[in-house]
Amino acid sequence: MFVGLKCNFSVFCAESQKRLTVSGNAAEQQLSSLKESTTYTVTITSLLGSQKSSTATTSFTTTASGRDADGPRDLLATNVTPRTAVLSWKPPSKPAQRYLLTYQTQGQEIKEVIVDAAVTQYNLTRLHPGSLYSVQLIAIRGQHRPSISTTFTTGILKYPYPTDCTQELLNGIRTSGEVEIFPQGKLGTPMVVYCDMETDGGGWMVFQRRKDGSEDFFRGWKDYVKGFGNLNGEFWFGLEKIHNLSTMAKMILRVDLRDGGESVFAKYSTFEVAKKYYRLKVGGYSGTAGDSLSYHNNQVFSTKDRNPAPSITSCAMSYRGGWWYMNCHEANLNGLYGIDVKHQGIIWTSWKGKDHSIQFTEMKMRPADFRPPPKK
């Protein structure tokens, strides 16, 4: 029983606004005299004496009659998070050839997606937190293109434009996977990285992974500078991006190694890849794998087609990888997968020696001043 409780409805469209009051016992309200093919926004507020609740808001678009009624119906945005939303709709009575889906938020370019006519649901990703989005779904049928539209607002995050994986972790994201980060802030160029949110407190930006030999790592200079592979599989993130990330703040490095049922790691309190020749600066080892990387400190990166610091032996050619070779290696994590001869495999000498190619490796960094939040 709601004593003295009443609800105010406000219904807006582009041309007009209407208000009505209903009993607090009401659970639904029929709206009449609405226009065809028009988007309406409805807000509801509860009143009890002088007390007033916060408002709840939703939007809908009325359908058309006649020829325009052949468009899609009941376009809804559900499961809305700060960066994702699920769109669903009912198909038109007359089949469409395909759909054109457009969505936009203020200050951003409109995005267009072609959707198969058999589809009635589409996942939107990489949305901007705390933003109002306008969506239009157009059924393409020759020259006839009936449409329907809706709006939704994404949720708010503590760090809507995270500069690295630690800020995304502080946003409450504790599942490892691809994340769009903004190293130069909101107005800078974003990049997609793989965030390890589970190892050693999480917040790690992964820049190298070997796991199954599916990717060729015996590549030239241009590939190593740009990067290659699949962020969810085997990949090298790219020397230029590794340089940019490792110099935006003081970073620490973690190397995870697995082989069979064994797992070890190496952690370095100093890690940086310089701009010139992508020279490696690394030190301050701790861990269980043994220190095979400090040997490569202050070395430039070389590949089979470029060696900025020529030596008698072309290490990249001899050991089949791209790496910070000295003369030549104690670690060779970009070597040949599954090759146990001639020291050409994936090597971490202090753990498995030079005659065993390690099955799994990951190299990752995060800011040195980061302190993982307590687990809930």
NORKATA-V752787 format. One record per run of one state. SS is the DSSP state (helix for helix, strand for strand, loop for the rest). FROM is the first residue (numbers start at 1). LEN is the number of residues. If there is no record, write none. Layout:
ss=<SS	SS>
from=<FROM	FROM>
len=<LEN	LEN>
This chain:
ss=<loop	strand	loop	strand	loop	strand	loop	strand	loop	strand	loop	helix	loop	strand	loop	strand	loop	strand	loop	strand	loop	strand	loop	strand	loop	strand	loop	strand	loop	helix	loop	strand	loop	strand	loop	helix	loop	strand	loop	helix	loop	strand	loop	strand	loop	helix	loop	strand	loop	strand	loop	helix	loop	strand	loop	helix	loop	strand	loop	strand	loop	helix	loop	strand	loop	strand	loop	strand	helix	strand	loop	strand	loop>
from=<1	5	13	17	24	39	49	51	53	56	62	66	71	73	79	85	91	98	106	111	117	121	125	132	142	144	145	147	154	165	171	177	182	191	197	199	202	204	211	221	227	228	230	235	237	239	248	251	260	262	274	276	279	280	288	294	297	302	304	306	308	315	320	323	324	331	333	347	349	353	354	360	368>
len=<4	8	4	7	15	10	2	2	3	6	4	5	2	6	6	6	7	8	5	6	4	4	7	10	2	1	2	7	11	6	6	5	9	6	2	3	2	7	10	6	1	2	5	2	2	9	3	9	2	12	2	3	1	8	6	3	5	2	2	2	7	5	3	1	7	2	14	2	4	1	6	8	9>
